[in-house]
Amino acid sequence: MPNTVSALEALARLREGNSRFAQNLTSLDRMMTYQRRAELTAGQKPFAIILGCSDSRAPAEILFDQGLGDLFVIRVAGNVVAPSQIGSVEFAVSRYNTRLVVVLGHSHCGAVAATIETLLDGEGSASRNIASIVDRVKPSVQPLLDTDLRHDPDALRRAAVRANVRASTNQLRHGSRIIESLIDNDGLLVVGAEYALETGVVEFFDGLPDDPASPTM
């Protein structure tokens, strides 16, 4: 049976789960039972797709207090978008009928910090593979260096994290005919969020519907 959870319902579930996590009221133990594992052998119905960073401090299932089979998670340093990430999202929205995609950045992101250092110092990575990640973050960070943020390192990093998330949500919305069609015709929602390591709170800030019932956290 395909997933029947709407984008707004999925968003509400994530907010509720993150609220539990931030208050140390997590319920994961109840979700990882033998019975649940047995149910999942028949298939999965993830209610949300999370494109997040590989950082060990930002595991989506824990931050949103979700269990096995609840989230379809794609992790890559810097939560950047490349063909493999787009293809993974296309697979989940098509196969599982999942209607919420969240690009999840986080404070103190190493990939964003490395990109800022590269742009300021002019020295690239010795690894072309790492450089390929930095190169995908650069376009969202470069314009910030032409502002007063250049003289405030902490504010620059915070702004860069959000700019990078917005760039990724934009690429997902417009980089795939499948995704774009589902946004236009079938209720798919692509939103951006940031997890604060300091507080445990996830703030949704990009792509939210103009709905008074769906305020940002």
Secondary structure as the mmCIF struct_conf table of DSSP 4:
data_model
#
loop_
_struct_conf.conf_type_id
_struct_conf.id
_struct_conf.beg_label_comp_id
_struct_conf.beg_label_asym_id
_struct_conf.beg_label_seq_id
_struct_conf.end_label_comp_id
_struct_conf.end_label_asym_id
_struct_conf.end_label_seq_id
HELX_RH_AL_P HELX_RH_AL_P1 ALA A 7 ALA A 22
TURN_TY1_P TURN_TY1_P1 GLN A 23 ASN A 24
HELX_RH_AL_P HELX_RH_AL_P2 LEU A 28 MET A 31
BEND BEND1 MET A 32 MET A 32
HELX_RH_AL_P HELX_RH_AL_P3 TYR A 34 LEU A 40
TURN_TY1_P TURN_TY1_P2 THR A 41 ALA A 42
BEND BEND2 PHE A 47 PHE A 47
STRN STRN1 ALA A 48 GLY A 52
TURN_TY1_P TURN_TY1_P3 SER A 56 ARG A 57
HELX_RH_AL_P HELX_RH_AL_P4 ALA A 60 LEU A 63
TURN_TY1_P TURN_TY1_P4 PHE A 64 ASP A 65
TURN_TY1_P TURN_TY1_P5 LEU A 68 ASP A 70
STRN STRN2 LEU A 71 ARG A 75
HELX_RH_3T_P HELX_RH_3T_P1 ALA A 77 ASN A 79
HELX_RH_AL_P HELX_RH_AL_P5 PRO A 83 ARG A 95
BEND BEND3 TYR A 96 TYR A 96
STRN STRN3 LEU A 100 HIS A 106
TURN_TY1_P TURN_TY1_P6 SER A 107 HIS A 108
HELX_RH_AL_P HELX_RH_AL_P6 GLY A 110 ASP A 121
BEND BEND4 ALA A 126 ALA A 126
HELX_RH_AL_P HELX_RH_AL_P7 ARG A 128 VAL A 141
HELX_RH_3T_P HELX_RH_3T_P2 GLN A 142 ASP A 146
BEND BEND5 THR A 147 THR A 147
HELX_RH_3T_P HELX_RH_3T_P3 ASP A 148 HIS A 151
HELX_RH_AL_P HELX_RH_AL_P8 PRO A 153 HIS A 174
BEND BEND6 GLY A 175 GLY A 175
HELX_RH_AL_P HELX_RH_AL_P9 ARG A 177 ASN A 185
BEND BEND7 ASP A 186 ASP A 186
STRN STRN4 LEU A 189 TYR A 195
TURN_TY1_P TURN_TY1_P7 LEU A 197 THR A 199
STRN STRN5 VAL A 202 ASP A 206
BEND BEND8 GLY A 207 GLY A 207
BEND BEND9 ASP A 210 ASP A 210
TURN_TY1_P TURN_TY1_P8 PRO A 212 ALA A 213
BEND BEND10 SER A 214 SER A 214
#
